Amino acid sequence: MAKALAPLPWRTCILVFAVALIFRLGLVAGFDLIHDFPRKEMVKTAMAFAARGELADPYAVPSGPTAVVPPIYPIYLGLIFRAFGTGAEAEIVKCVLTSLVSALRCALLPWLAIALGLSLRTGAIAGLLSAFYVGALATDVKGDWAEAYAATALVLLFLAAYRLAGAPRLDFGRAALLGLWWGLTLLLSPNFLTILGGFVLLGALRFLREAPVRYLQFLAVLGLVMAAVIAPWPLRNQRVLGKPIWAKGNFGIMLADSYHDGAGWGVQNNDDYIQATSPTRQASEALKVRAMGEVAYDDARKAPAVEWMRAHPGEVVRLMALHARAFWFPPGLNLAHTAVEWGFTIVAVCGLYLLYRRNRVSALLILSIWLFYPPVYYVMVWSSRYRYPINWTLLLTAALALDFAWDRFSPGRSLGARGVL
C-alpha cells in the first residue's frame, strides 16, 4: 500500500525559500546582471518570437527559422520581451522570475526529504545547502537558459516516480497526467528523455513481475500522451526546416566545437575556436546558415568533426574522459573552490550509499539519474550549465551524509558516550 504523501514542513520550506531568494537577488544586484546582455541562441530566438511570433534568428545575423533550442522556453521568454521590451526592465523581470523558481526548488528539498522518510534536519540541511550552492551563476538567476525551470520540474517528476513505485496498482489516469507532464518537460529539456528511460527500467523491475500487462499498458498511455504533446514541434520542424527534429538541431555544431585540432575539455579553453567558427559570434557563419539552411549547415559542421574523431580515436577517448571528469568534478575559480566542488561530489556519493541503506527505491532513482543523464555531456565540451538540472540530487545525498556525520562525530555525542561509559 502506498504511503500518504508527507505533510509539507511549511516553516522550514518558507525559511529556505526566503534565504535562497534573498541570496539570489543579492547576486543579481551584486554582479549587476540586469545590465548584462550576452544574447545567446535562446535569447535571440525569444527576441524573434517577441517581434514576429516566430522561432527564428538565433545567430549573429537573421538566419531564418530555427530548431537549435527547444520551443517552450523561448516562447516564454518571448512573452516577457513582448511585455517589457528587451532592455533592463525585461532583465529585472527575467532575473526575479528565475530566482523565484530556483528558490522554489531549494524550498522543495525539505519536503522531498520528508517524503523519502528522511529527517527534517536532513531536509533543512539540503535546502540550505541548495540555497547557497550556485553551481552556475547565470543559469541559476539570470534566466537566459531553461535549466533553472527544468531542474525544478525534475524534483517534482522524481517525487512522482517515487510515489508511483509505491503505488498498489497502476492507474491510467495517472499515466496520462505523467505523459502530459513529461511531454511538456521534454519540450523544455529534451535530454531528460534519458532520465525517463531510467525510471521506466526501474519500474520494470517491480511491475513486470507483479503486473506485466498492466505496466505495458500504463507505459503505452504515458507514451501516447507524451508523443501527442511533443508532436507539434517535429511537425513544425519538418514543415519549415525539412527535418522532423524533435529535440534541438545543433548537434553538428556542438560536435565540431568539441572535436578539432587543439580541442580542450571545456568551453573556456575552446573559446578561440568557438569565437572563430560559431554562427552566434561570427556574422559570416550566420550568413552561411541563412544561405544553406539550418539543417544543411549543421550537417556540414558535423562531417569534419566525425572525420577528425575517426582519425584520432585516442584523443577522442581522452577528451571524453576529461568531459566526464569535469561534469562530476568541475573546476573552480581557484584551488580552494575546486577543492570544495570535488569534496561536494565525494560527500554526495557517500550520501547515496547511506540513502540506499535507508530507502532503496529513492537511492536507485537518484542513481539512475546519475547514470543515464550525463553520458551525452561526456561527448560534448564541458559547461557548468550541463550538470545544473541534477545538482539538487547531489545536494540531497550530501545533506544526508553531513547529517549522518553530525550524529556520528559531533562533540555532544562523544561527551555523552564517555559519560555513559
C-alpha positions in Angstrom: 0.0 0.0 0.0 1.4 3.4 -0.9 2.0 5.7 2.0 0.2 9.0 2.1 2.2 12.0 0.8 4.2 13.5 3.6 2.9 16.8 5.0 4.7 19.9 3.8 7.0 21.3 6.6 5.8 24.8 5.9 8.1 26.8 8.3 11.3 25.1 7.1 10.3 25.4 3.4 9.4 29.1 3.8 12.6 29.8 5.6 14.7 28.0 2.9 12.7 29.8 0.2 13.3 33.2 1.8 17.0 32.7 2.3 17.5 31.3 -1.2 15.6 34.1 -2.8 17.3 36.9 -0.9 20.7 35.4 -1.6 20.0 35.1 -5.4 18.6 38.6 -5.7 21.7 39.8 -3.9 23.8 38.0 -6.5 21.8 39.7 -9.3 22.4 43.1 -7.7 26.0 42.4 -6.7 27.0 41.3 -10.2 24.8 43.8 -11.9 23.2 41.1 -14.1 20.4 43.3 -15.2 22.8 45.2 -17.4 24.4 42.2 -18.8 23.1 41.3 -22.3 25.1 38.2 -23.7 22.3 37.5 -26.2 23.0 33.8 -26.8 20.8 31.5 -29.0 17.9 31.1 -26.6 17.5 34.8 -26.0 17.9 35.7 -29.7 15.2 33.2 -30.6 13.0 34.6 -27.9 13.5 38.1 -29.3 12.4 37.0 -32.7 9.3 35.4 -31.2 8.5 38.6 -29.3 8.9 40.6 -32.5 7.2 38.4 -35.1 5.8 35.3 -33.3 8.4 33.1 -35.0 11.1 30.8 -33.5 13.9 32.1 -35.7 17.2 34.0 -36.0 19.3 32.6 -33.1 22.6 33.7 -34.5 24.6 36.9 -35.1 22.5 38.0 -38.1 19.0 36.9 -39.1 19.3 33.3 -40.3 15.6 32.1 -40.6 13.6 29.5 -38.8 15.4 27.6 -36.1 15.3 24.4 -34.0 18.6 24.9 -32.2 16.6 25.4 -28.9 13.5 23.5 -27.8 10.3 25.6 -28.1 8.7 26.2 -24.7 11.3 28.4 -23.1 12.0 30.8 -26.0 8.2 31.3 -26.2 8.1 32.0 -22.5 11.0 34.5 -22.8 9.4 36.0 -25.9 6.2 36.8 -24.0 8.4 38.6 -21.3 10.2 40.6 -24.0 6.9 41.4 -25.7 5.5 42.8 -22.4 8.6 44.5 -21.1 10.9 45.2 -24.0 14.4 43.8 -24.4 16.3 46.2 -22.1 17.0 46.4 -18.4 13.3 46.2 -17.4 12.9 42.8 -19.0 16.1 41.6 -17.4 14.8 42.5 -14.0 11.6 40.5 -14.6 13.7 37.6 -16.1 16.1 37.6 -13.1 13.4 37.8 -10.5 11.3 35.1 -12.0 14.3 32.8 -12.4 15.4 33.5 -8.9 11.9 32.6 -7.6 12.0 29.3 -9.5 15.4 28.5 -8.2 14.4 29.4 -4.6 11.3 27.2 -5.0 13.5 24.2 -5.9 15.5 24.8 -2.8 12.4 25.0 -0.7 11.1 21.7 -2.1 14.0 19.7 -0.8 12.9 19.6 2.9 9.5 18.3 1.7 11.2 15.8 -0.6 13.4 14.6 2.3 10.3 14.0 4.5 8.6 12.2 1.6 11.5 9.9 1.3 11.4 9.0 5.0 14.4 11.1 6.0 14.6 13.5 8.9 13.5 17.1 8.7 17.0 18.1 9.7 18.4 16.3 6.6 15.8 18.2 4.5 16.7 21.5 6.1 20.4 20.9 5.5 19.7 20.0 1.9 17.5 23.1 1.5 20.1 25.5 3.0 22.9 23.9 1.0 20.9 24.4 -2.1 20.1 28.0 -1.1 23.8 28.9 -1.0 25.3 26.5 -3.6 25.2 28.1 -7.0 26.9 25.8 -9.5 26.3 28.1 -12.5 25.5 31.7 -11.6 23.9 32.9 -14.8 21.9 29.7 -15.2 20.6 29.9 -11.6 19.5 33.5 -11.6 19.6 35.2 -15.0 17.2 33.0 -17.0 18.9 33.1 -20.3 18.5 29.3 -20.4 15.8 26.9 -19.3 17.8 24.8 -16.8 16.5 26.5 -13.6 12.9 25.7 -14.6 13.8 22.2 -15.8 15.6 21.4 -12.6 12.6 22.4 -10.5 10.3 20.3 -12.8 12.6 17.4 -12.3 12.2 17.5 -8.5 8.5 17.0 -8.9 8.9 14.3 -11.6 11.3 12.5 -9.3 8.7 12.6 -6.5 6.0 11.4 -8.9 8.2 8.4 -9.9 8.9 7.6 -6.3 5.2 7.7 -5.5 4.5 5.5 -8.5 7.0 2.9 -7.3 5.0 2.5 -4.1 1.5 2.6 -5.7 -0.6 -0.5 -5.1 -1.8 -0.5 -8.7 -1.1 1.4 -11.9 -3.8 3.9 -12.8 -4.2 5.0 -16.4 -5.3 8.5 -15.3 -2.0 8.9 -13.6 -0.3 7.6 -16.7 -2.0 10.3 -18.9 -1.1 13.0 -16.4 2.5 11.9 -16.3 2.6 11.7 -20.1 1.4 15.3 -20.2 3.9 16.4 -17.6 6.8 14.6 -19.2 5.9 15.8 -22.7 6.0 19.5 -21.6 9.2 18.9 -19.6 10.9 17.3 -22.7 10.0 20.4 -24.7 11.8 22.4 -22.1 14.8 20.0 -21.7 14.9 17.1 -24.2 17.9 15.5 -22.5 15.6 14.4 -19.7 14.4 11.6 -22.0 17.3 9.5 -20.7 16.1 10.1 -17.2 12.6 8.9 -18.1 14.3 5.8 -19.7 16.0 5.1 -16.4 12.8 5.5 -14.4 11.0 3.1 -16.9 13.7 0.5 -16.4 13.4 0.7 -12.6 9.6 0.4 -12.8 10.0 -2.7 -14.9 12.0 -4.4 -12.1 8.8 -4.3 -10.0 5.8 -4.1 -12.2 6.9 -6.6 -14.9 6.9 -9.2 -12.2 3.7 -8.2 -10.5 1.6 -6.9 -13.4 3.4 -7.1 -16.7 0.4 -6.4 -19.0 -0.8 -3.6 -16.8 2.6 -2.0 -16.8 3.0 -2.2 -20.5 -0.5 -0.6 -20.9 0.5 2.1 -18.4 3.6 2.9 -20.5 1.6 2.9 -23.7 -0.8 5.5 -22.3 2.0 7.6 -20.9 3.9 7.4 -24.2 0.9 8.2 -26.4 0.1 11.3 -24.4 3.7 12.4 -24.3 4.0 11.9 -28.0 0.9 13.9 -28.6 2.3 16.8 -26.6 5.6 16.7 -28.3 4.3 16.1 -31.9 3.6 19.7 -32.9 7.3 20.5 -32.6 8.8 17.9 -35.0 5.9 18.5 -37.4 6.7 22.2 -37.4 10.3 21.4 -38.0 9.5 19.1 -40.9 7.4 21.8 -42.5 9.8 24.8 -42.1 13.2 23.1 -41.9 12.7 19.9 -43.9 13.6 17.6 -41.0 11.4 16.3 -38.1 13.7 17.4 -35.3 12.0 16.5 -32.0 14.7 17.9 -29.6 17.0 20.6 -30.9 19.0 20.8 -34.1 22.6 21.9 -33.3 24.3 18.5 -32.6 26.7 19.0 -35.5 27.8 22.4 -34.2 28.3 21.1 -30.7 30.3 18.1 -32.1 32.5 20.5 -34.1 33.1 22.6 -31.1 34.2 19.6 -29.1 36.5 17.7 -31.6 39.1 19.5 -33.7 42.8 20.1 -33.6 43.8 21.7 -30.3 40.4 20.9 -28.7 40.2 21.4 -25.0 37.8 19.9 -22.5 35.8 23.0 -21.6 34.1 25.9 -23.3 36.6 28.3 -21.9 39.7 26.5 -23.3 37.9 26.2 -26.7 37.0 29.8 -26.8 39.3 30.9 -29.6 37.9 28.1 -31.9 34.3 28.8 -30.9 34.9 32.6 -31.4 36.1 32.0 -34.9 33.6 29.4 -36.1 30.4 30.0 -34.1 27.4 31.5 -36.0 26.4 33.0 -32.7 29.5 35.1 -32.7 30.5 35.4 -36.4 28.2 37.1 -38.8 29.9 35.3 -41.7 28.9 31.9 -40.3 25.4 33.0 -39.6 25.1 34.1 -43.2 26.1 30.6 -44.2 23.2 29.3 -42.1 20.9 31.6 -43.9 22.2 30.6 -47.3 22.4 26.8 -46.7 19.5 26.3 -44.3 20.0 25.4 -40.7 19.8 21.6 -41.2 22.4 21.6 -44.1 24.7 23.9 -42.1 24.6 21.6 -39.1 25.3 18.6 -41.2 28.2 20.4 -42.8 29.7 21.3 -39.4 29.3 17.7 -38.2 31.0 16.0 -41.1 34.6 17.2 -40.4 34.2 16.6 -36.7 33.2 13.0 -37.4 36.2 12.6 -39.7 38.5 14.1 -37.0 37.1 11.7 -34.4 37.8 8.7 -36.7 41.3 9.9 -37.4 42.1 10.5 -33.6 40.4 7.7 -31.6 42.8 8.0 -28.7 42.3 11.8 -28.4 38.6 11.3 -28.6 38.7 8.9 -25.6 40.9 11.3 -23.7 38.6 14.3 -24.3 35.5 12.3 -23.3 37.3 11.2 -20.1 38.1 14.9 -19.4 34.5 15.9 -20.2 33.2 13.3 -17.7 35.7 14.3 -15.1 34.7 18.0 -15.4 31.0 17.0 -15.2 31.5 15.3 -11.8 34.5 17.2 -10.6 34.1 20.7 -12.1 36.9 23.2 -12.0 36.6 26.1 -9.5 37.6 29.7 -9.7 40.7 28.9 -7.6 42.2 25.9 -5.8 40.0 26.3 -2.7 36.8 26.5 -4.8 37.9 23.4 -6.8 38.5 21.5 -3.6 35.0 22.4 -2.4 33.5 21.3 -5.7 35.3 18.0 -5.7 34.6 17.4 -2.0 30.9 18.1 -2.6 30.8 15.3 -5.2 32.6 12.8 -2.9 30.3 13.6 0.0 27.3 13.2 -2.3 28.4 9.7 -3.4 28.8 8.7 0.3 25.3 10.1 1.0 23.9 8.0 -1.8 25.3 4.8 -0.1 23.6 5.9 3.1 20.3 6.6 1.3 20.4 3.2 -0.2 20.6 1.7 3.2 17.6 3.7 4.4 15.4 4.0 1.2 16.5 1.7 -1.6 13.8 2.9 -4.1 14.8 6.6 -3.8 18.5 5.8 -4.0 18.0 3.7 -7.1 16.0 6.6 -8.7 18.8 9.0 -8.0 21.5 6.5 -9.2 19.5 6.1 -12.4 19.6 9.9 -12.9 23.4 9.9 -12.3 23.9 7.0 -14.8 21.5 7.9 -17.6 21.5 11.7 -17.7 25.2 12.7 -18.1 26.6 10.5 -20.9 25.6 12.9 -23.7 27.6 15.5 -21.9 30.6 13.2 -21.8 30.6 13.6 -25.6 30.3 17.4 -25.6 32.7 20.1 -24.5 32.0 20.9 -20.8 30.0 23.8 -19.5 28.9 24.4 -15.9 25.3 24.7 -17.2 25.1 21.0 -18.0 25.1 19.4 -14.5 22.9 22.1 -13.1 19.5 20.3 -13.6 20.6 17.4 -11.4 22.7 19.3 -8.8 19.8 19.0 -6.3 20.2 15.2 -6.2 23.8 15.6 -5.1 22.7 18.3 -2.5 20.1 15.9 -1.1 22.5 13.0 -0.7 25.3 15.2 0.6 22.9 16.6 3.2 22.2 13.0 4.4 26.0 12.4 4.6 26.5 15.6 6.6 23.6 14.8 8.9 25.0 11.3 9.5 28.5 12.7 10.2 27.0 15.2 12.7 25.2 12.4 14.6 28.3 10.2 14.5 31.0 12.6 15.3 29.5 15.6 17.0 31.2 16.7 20.3 27.9 16.3 22.2 27.6 12.7 21.1 31.2 11.9 22.1 30.9 13.5 25.5 27.6 11.7 26.0 29.2 8.4 25.1 32.1 9.0 27.5 29.6 9.9 30.3 27.7 6.7 29.8 30.8 4.6 29.9 
